[in-house]
Amino acid sequence: MLGGVLLVIFLLSFPLVIGLGTVVLAAILGESLHRDARVRNEASELLELNI
């Protein structure tokens, strides 16, 4: 009986864990790409036109 309850809890929480994991990975990737873009375009004169 305990095994069945644990299995149901695991199956219900699995999509939530996967969803939050992908959100964390997307945030890390987005921040690293944003920092890379700032470093690459540091001396660009187009930054002055950016509002």
PyMOL Python script that loads the backbone (N, CA, C, O; Angstrom):
from pymol import cmd

cmd.read_pdbstr("""\
ATOM      1  N   MET A   1       0.822  -1.196   0.000  1.00  0.00           N
ATOM      2  CA  MET A   1       0.000   0.000   0.000  1.00  0.00           C
ATOM      3  C   MET A   1       0.869   1.264   0.000  1.00  0.00           C
ATOM      4  O   MET A   1       0.580   2.221  -0.719  1.00  0.00           O
ATOM      5  N   LEU A   2       1.915   1.260   0.798  1.00  0.00           N
ATOM      6  CA  LEU A   2       2.796   2.418   0.861  1.00  0.00           C
ATOM      7  C   LEU A   2       3.498   2.641  -0.481  1.00  0.00           C
ATOM      8  O   LEU A   2       3.690   3.779  -0.911  1.00  0.00           O
ATOM      9  N   GLY A   3       3.877   1.545  -1.133  1.00  0.00           N
ATOM     10  CA  GLY A   3       4.539   1.663  -2.431  1.00  0.00           C
ATOM     11  C   GLY A   3       3.636   2.300  -3.470  1.00  0.00           C
ATOM     12  O   GLY A   3       4.095   3.092  -4.292  1.00  0.00           O
ATOM     13  N   GLY A   4       2.354   1.959  -3.441  1.00  0.00           N
ATOM     14  CA  GLY A   4       1.398   2.541  -4.375  1.00  0.00           C
ATOM     15  C   GLY A   4       1.219   4.033  -4.145  1.00  0.00           C
ATOM     16  O   GLY A   4       1.135   4.807  -5.099  1.00  0.00           O
ATOM     17  N   VAL A   5       1.160   4.433  -2.889  1.00  0.00           N
ATOM     18  CA  VAL A   5       1.014   5.851  -2.558  1.00  0.00           C
ATOM     19  C   VAL A   5       2.257   6.614  -3.001  1.00  0.00           C
ATOM     20  O   VAL A   5       2.147   7.697  -3.576  1.00  0.00           O
ATOM     21  N   LEU A   6       3.431   6.061  -2.739  1.00  0.00           N
ATOM     22  CA  LEU A   6       4.667   6.724  -3.160  1.00  0.00           C
ATOM     23  C   LEU A   6       4.753   6.834  -4.678  1.00  0.00           C
ATOM     24  O   LEU A   6       5.224   7.843  -5.202  1.00  0.00           O
ATOM     25  N   LEU A   7       4.309   5.818  -5.375  1.00  0.00           N
ATOM     26  CA  LEU A   7       4.323   5.838  -6.839  1.00  0.00           C
ATOM     27  C   LEU A   7       3.393   6.923  -7.375  1.00  0.00           C
ATOM     28  O   LEU A   7       3.752   7.643  -8.307  1.00  0.00           O
ATOM     29  N   VAL A   8       2.205   7.043  -6.794  1.00  0.00           N
ATOM     30  CA  VAL A   8       1.261   8.071  -7.232  1.00  0.00           C
ATOM     31  C   VAL A   8       1.830   9.461  -6.956  1.00  0.00           C
ATOM     32  O   VAL A   8       1.728  10.347  -7.805  1.00  0.00           O
ATOM     33  N   ILE A   9       2.420   9.662  -5.791  1.00  0.00           N
ATOM     34  CA  ILE A   9       3.021  10.962  -5.467  1.00  0.00           C
ATOM     35  C   ILE A   9       4.145  11.284  -6.439  1.00  0.00           C
ATOM     36  O   ILE A   9       4.261  12.419  -6.902  1.00  0.00           O
ATOM     37  N   PHE A  10       4.973  10.294  -6.751  1.00  0.00           N
ATOM     38  CA  PHE A  10       6.075  10.501  -7.697  1.00  0.00           C
ATOM     39  C   PHE A  10       5.546  10.851  -9.085  1.00  0.00           C
ATOM     40  O   PHE A  10       6.059  11.766  -9.729  1.00  0.00           O
ATOM     41  N   LEU A  11       4.537  10.139  -9.547  1.00  0.00           N
ATOM     42  CA  LEU A  11       4.003  10.390 -10.883  1.00  0.00           C
ATOM     43  C   LEU A  11       3.309  11.745 -10.972  1.00  0.00           C
ATOM     44  O   LEU A  11       3.312  12.368 -12.034  1.00  0.00           O
ATOM     45  N   LEU A  12       2.720  12.205  -9.886  1.00  0.00           N
ATOM     46  CA  LEU A  12       2.077  13.518  -9.905  1.00  0.00           C
ATOM     47  C   LEU A  12       3.085  14.659  -9.816  1.00  0.00           C
ATOM     48  O   LEU A  12       2.845  15.737 -10.359  1.00  0.00           O
ATOM     49  N   SER A  13       4.203  14.437  -9.143  1.00  0.00           N
ATOM     50  CA  SER A  13       5.185  15.502  -8.986  1.00  0.00           C
ATOM     51  C   SER A  13       6.215  15.522 -10.113  1.00  0.00           C
ATOM     52  O   SER A  13       6.908  16.526 -10.281  1.00  0.00           O
ATOM     53  N   PHE A  14       6.336  14.454 -10.883  1.00  0.00           N
ATOM     54  CA  PHE A  14       7.339  14.373 -11.937  1.00  0.00           C
ATOM     55  C   PHE A  14       7.208  15.488 -12.972  1.00  0.00           C
ATOM     56  O   PHE A  14       8.221  16.106 -13.298  1.00  0.00           O
ATOM     57  N   PRO A  15       6.014  15.784 -13.513  1.00  0.00           N
ATOM     58  CA  PRO A  15       5.924  16.882 -14.498  1.00  0.00           C
ATOM     59  C   PRO A  15       6.311  18.240 -13.912  1.00  0.00           C
ATOM     60  O   PRO A  15       6.889  19.072 -14.611  1.00  0.00           O
ATOM     61  N   LEU A  16       6.000  18.466 -12.653  1.00  0.00           N
ATOM     62  CA  LEU A  16       6.368  19.719 -12.010  1.00  0.00           C
ATOM     63  C   LEU A  16       7.878  19.848 -11.887  1.00  0.00           C
ATOM     64  O   LEU A  16       8.434  20.915 -12.146  1.00  0.00           O
ATOM     65  N   VAL A  17       8.540  18.776 -11.497  1.00  0.00           N
ATOM     66  CA  VAL A  17      10.001  18.794 -11.353  1.00  0.00           C
ATOM     67  C   VAL A  17      10.666  19.012 -12.709  1.00  0.00           C
ATOM     68  O   VAL A  17      11.617  19.786 -12.814  1.00  0.00           O
ATOM     69  N   ILE A  18      10.181  18.346 -13.731  1.00  0.00           N
ATOM     70  CA  ILE A  18      10.742  18.508 -15.078  1.00  0.00           C
ATOM     71  C   ILE A  18      10.506  19.926 -15.580  1.00  0.00           C
ATOM     72  O   ILE A  18      11.406  20.528 -16.165  1.00  0.00           O
ATOM     73  N   GLY A  19       9.314  20.466 -15.362  1.00  0.00           N
ATOM     74  CA  GLY A  19       9.007  21.824 -15.798  1.00  0.00           C
ATOM     75  C   GLY A  19       9.879  22.858 -15.128  1.00  0.00           C
ATOM     76  O   GLY A  19      10.380  23.764 -15.794  1.00  0.00           O
ATOM     77  N   LEU A  20      10.074  22.747 -13.830  1.00  0.00           N
ATOM     78  CA  LEU A  20      10.915  23.708 -13.117  1.00  0.00           C
ATOM     79  C   LEU A  20      12.381  23.549 -13.508  1.00  0.00           C
ATOM     80  O   LEU A  20      13.123  24.530 -13.553  1.00  0.00           O
ATOM     81  N   GLY A  21      12.791  22.333 -13.787  1.00  0.00           N
ATOM     82  CA  GLY A  21      14.175  22.105 -14.218  1.00  0.00           C
ATOM     83  C   GLY A  21      14.469  22.776 -15.549  1.00  0.00           C
ATOM     84  O   GLY A  21      15.541  23.352 -15.734  1.00  0.00           O
ATOM     85  N   THR A  22      13.522  22.704 -16.473  1.00  0.00           N
ATOM     86  CA  THR A  22      13.744  23.336 -17.768  1.00  0.00           C
ATOM     87  C   THR A  22      13.706  24.856 -17.653  1.00  0.00           C
ATOM     88  O   THR A  22      14.395  25.550 -18.400  1.00  0.00           O
ATOM     89  N   VAL A  23      12.907  25.378 -16.721  1.00  0.00           N
ATOM     90  CA  VAL A  23      12.875  26.826 -16.506  1.00  0.00           C
ATOM     91  C   VAL A  23      14.227  27.305 -15.995  1.00  0.00           C
ATOM     92  O   VAL A  23      14.724  28.346 -16.425  1.00  0.00           O
ATOM     93  N   VAL A  24      14.817  26.555 -15.090  1.00  0.00           N
ATOM     94  CA  VAL A  24      16.125  26.919 -14.546  1.00  0.00           C
ATOM     95  C   VAL A  24      17.189  26.872 -15.647  1.00  0.00           C
ATOM     96  O   VAL A  24      18.021  27.774 -15.748  1.00  0.00           O
ATOM     97  N   LEU A  25      17.160  25.829 -16.464  1.00  0.00           N
ATOM     98  CA  LEU A  25      18.125  25.735 -17.561  1.00  0.00           C
ATOM     99  C   LEU A  25      17.945  26.876 -18.560  1.00  0.00           C
ATOM    100  O   LEU A  25      18.931  27.422 -19.055  1.00  0.00           O
ATOM    101  N   ALA A  26      16.704  27.242 -18.860  1.00  0.00           N
ATOM    102  CA  ALA A  26      16.458  28.343 -19.788  1.00  0.00           C
ATOM    103  C   ALA A  26      16.962  29.667 -19.214  1.00  0.00           C
ATOM    104  O   ALA A  26      17.501  30.493 -19.950  1.00  0.00           O
ATOM    105  N   ALA A  27      16.795  29.874 -17.915  1.00  0.00           N
ATOM    106  CA  ALA A  27      17.277  31.109 -17.286  1.00  0.00           C
ATOM    107  C   ALA A  27      18.795  31.182 -17.319  1.00  0.00           C
ATOM    108  O   ALA A  27      19.360  32.244 -17.583  1.00  0.00           O
ATOM    109  N   ILE A  28      19.455  30.070 -17.054  1.00  0.00           N
ATOM    110  CA  ILE A  28      20.920  30.047 -17.088  1.00  0.00           C
ATOM    111  C   ILE A  28      21.432  30.301 -18.501  1.00  0.00           C
ATOM    112  O   ILE A  28      22.367  31.079 -18.696  1.00  0.00           O
ATOM    113  N   LEU A  29      20.826  29.652 -19.476  1.00  0.00           N
ATOM    114  CA  LEU A  29      21.239  29.838 -20.865  1.00  0.00           C
ATOM    115  C   LEU A  29      20.980  31.267 -21.329  1.00  0.00           C
ATOM    116  O   LEU A  29      21.832  31.862 -21.989  1.00  0.00           O
ATOM    117  N   GLY A  30      19.831  31.821 -20.999  1.00  0.00           N
ATOM    118  CA  GLY A  30      19.503  33.186 -21.394  1.00  0.00           C
ATOM    119  C   GLY A  30      20.457  34.199 -20.794  1.00  0.00           C
ATOM    120  O   GLY A  30      20.898  35.120 -21.480  1.00  0.00           O
ATOM    121  N   GLU A  31      20.779  34.039 -19.526  1.00  0.00           N
ATOM    122  CA  GLU A  31      21.690  34.986 -18.875  1.00  0.00           C
ATOM    123  C   GLU A  31      23.096  34.877 -19.451  1.00  0.00           C
ATOM    124  O   GLU A  31      23.759  35.894 -19.650  1.00  0.00           O
ATOM    125  N   SER A  32      23.559  33.665 -19.719  1.00  0.00           N
ATOM    126  CA  SER A  32      24.908  33.513 -20.271  1.00  0.00           C
ATOM    127  C   SER A  32      24.996  34.081 -21.689  1.00  0.00           C
ATOM    128  O   SER A  32      26.007  34.683 -22.050  1.00  0.00           O
ATOM    129  N   LEU A  33      23.959  33.897 -22.486  1.00  0.00           N
ATOM    130  CA  LEU A  33      23.965  34.470 -23.837  1.00  0.00           C
ATOM    131  C   LEU A  33      23.865  35.998 -23.795  1.00  0.00           C
ATOM    132  O   LEU A  33      24.463  36.681 -24.626  1.00  0.00           O
ATOM    133  N   HIS A  34      23.120  36.528 -22.841  1.00  0.00           N
ATOM    134  CA  HIS A  34      23.008  37.984 -22.702  1.00  0.00           C
ATOM    135  C   HIS A  34      24.349  38.591 -22.306  1.00  0.00           C
ATOM    136  O   HIS A  34      24.740  39.631 -22.837  1.00  0.00           O
ATOM    137  N   ARG A  35      25.051  37.955 -21.383  1.00  0.00           N
ATOM    138  CA  ARG A  35      26.378  38.448 -20.983  1.00  0.00           C
ATOM    139  C   ARG A  35      27.367  38.374 -22.141  1.00  0.00           C
ATOM    140  O   ARG A  35      28.177  39.281 -22.330  1.00  0.00           O
ATOM    141  N   ASP A  36      27.298  37.293 -22.916  1.00  0.00           N
ATOM    142  CA  ASP A  36      28.183  37.147 -24.072  1.00  0.00           C
ATOM    143  C   ASP A  36      27.914  38.248 -25.092  1.00  0.00           C
ATOM    144  O   ASP A  36      28.852  38.796 -25.670  1.00  0.00           O
ATOM    145  N   ALA A  37      26.649  38.576 -25.318  1.00  0.00           N
ATOM    146  CA  ALA A  37      26.303  39.627 -26.279  1.00  0.00           C
ATOM    147  C   ALA A  37      26.810  40.986 -25.802  1.00  0.00           C
ATOM    148  O   ALA A  37      27.285  41.784 -26.609  1.00  0.00           O
ATOM    149  N   ARG A  38      26.716  41.257 -24.501  1.00  0.00           N
ATOM    150  CA  ARG A  38      27.225  42.533 -23.982  1.00  0.00           C
ATOM    151  C   ARG A  38      28.731  42.636 -24.153  1.00  0.00           C
ATOM    152  O   ARG A  38      29.245  43.706 -24.479  1.00  0.00           O
ATOM    153  N   VAL A  39      29.446  41.538 -23.938  1.00  0.00           N
ATOM    154  CA  VAL A  39      30.907  41.555 -24.079  1.00  0.00           C
ATOM    155  C   VAL A  39      31.299  41.728 -25.541  1.00  0.00           C
ATOM    156  O   VAL A  39      32.220  42.485 -25.846  1.00  0.00           O
ATOM    157  N   ARG A  40      30.617  41.042 -26.443  1.00  0.00           N
ATOM    158  CA  ARG A  40      30.971  41.117 -27.859  1.00  0.00           C
ATOM    159  C   ARG A  40      30.676  42.494 -28.461  1.00  0.00           C
ATOM    160  O   ARG A  40      31.387  42.936 -29.363  1.00  0.00           O
ATOM    161  N   ASN A  41      29.649  43.165 -27.977  1.00  0.00           N
ATOM    162  CA  ASN A  41      29.231  44.442 -28.572  1.00  0.00           C
ATOM    163  C   ASN A  41      29.578  45.617 -27.679  1.00  0.00           C
ATOM    164  O   ASN A  41      28.910  46.650 -27.727  1.00  0.00           O
ATOM    165  N   GLU A  42      30.598  45.478 -26.877  1.00  0.00           N
ATOM    166  CA  GLU A  42      30.954  46.517 -25.924  1.00  0.00           C
ATOM    167  C   GLU A  42      31.350  47.826 -26.596  1.00  0.00           C
ATOM    168  O   GLU A  42      30.977  48.896 -26.117  1.00  0.00           O
ATOM    169  N   ALA A  43      32.089  47.763 -27.683  1.00  0.00           N
ATOM    170  CA  ALA A  43      32.587  48.975 -28.342  1.00  0.00           C
ATOM    171  C   ALA A  43      31.752  49.372 -29.558  1.00  0.00           C
ATOM    172  O   ALA A  43      32.220  50.137 -30.402  1.00  0.00           O
ATOM    173  N   SER A  44      30.558  48.879 -29.656  1.00  0.00           N
ATOM    174  CA  SER A  44      29.723  49.176 -30.821  1.00  0.00           C
ATOM    175  C   SER A  44      29.086  50.557 -30.689  1.00  0.00           C
ATOM    176  O   SER A  44      28.602  50.930 -29.621  1.00  0.00           O
ATOM    177  N   GLU A  45      29.094  51.307 -31.785  1.00  0.00           N
ATOM    178  CA  GLU A  45      28.445  52.617 -31.747  1.00  0.00           C
ATOM    179  C   GLU A  45      26.932  52.497 -31.824  1.00  0.00           C
ATOM    180  O   GLU A  45      26.230  53.482 -31.598  1.00  0.00           O
ATOM    181  N   LEU A  46      26.416  51.324 -32.134  1.00  0.00           N
ATOM    182  CA  LEU A  46      24.972  51.124 -32.169  1.00  0.00           C
ATOM    183  C   LEU A  46      24.366  51.146 -30.774  1.00  0.00           C
ATOM    184  O   LEU A  46      23.164  51.367 -30.629  1.00  0.00           O
ATOM    185  N   LEU A  47      25.174  50.923 -29.748  1.00  0.00           N
ATOM    186  CA  LEU A  47      24.652  50.952 -28.386  1.00  0.00           C
ATOM    187  C   LEU A  47      24.173  52.343 -27.999  1.00  0.00           C
ATOM    188  O   LEU A  47      23.268  52.474 -27.175  1.00  0.00           O
ATOM    189  N   GLU A  48      24.758  53.376 -28.574  1.00  0.00           N
ATOM    190  CA  GLU A  48      24.333  54.740 -28.285  1.00  0.00           C
ATOM    191  C   GLU A  48      22.939  55.011 -28.829  1.00  0.00           C
ATOM    192  O   GLU A  48      22.215  55.842 -28.281  1.00  0.00           O
ATOM    193  N   LEU A  49      22.551  54.323 -29.897  1.00  0.00           N
ATOM    194  CA  LEU A  49      21.245  54.525 -30.504  1.00  0.00           C
ATOM    195  C   LEU A  49      20.157  53.704 -29.802  1.00  0.00           C
ATOM    196  O   LEU A  49      18.966  53.949 -29.993  1.00  0.00           O
ATOM    197  N   ASN A  50      20.563  52.758 -29.013  1.00  0.00           N
ATOM    198  CA  ASN A  50      19.609  51.886 -28.320  1.00  0.00           C
ATOM    199  C   ASN A  50      18.953  52.636 -27.176  1.00  0.00           C
ATOM    200  O   ASN A  50      19.626  53.187 -26.305  1.00  0.00           O
ATOM    201  N   ILE A  51      17.634  52.648 -27.194  1.00  0.00           N
ATOM    202  CA  ILE A  51      16.898  53.362 -26.140  1.00  0.00           C
ATOM    203  C   ILE A  51      16.383  52.383 -25.118  1.00  0.00           C
ATOM    204  O   ILE A  51      15.737  52.784 -24.150  1.00  0.00           O
TER     205      ILE A  51
END
""", "prot")
cmd.dss("prot")
cmd.show_as("cartoon", "prot")
cmd.util.cbc("prot")
cmd.orient("prot")
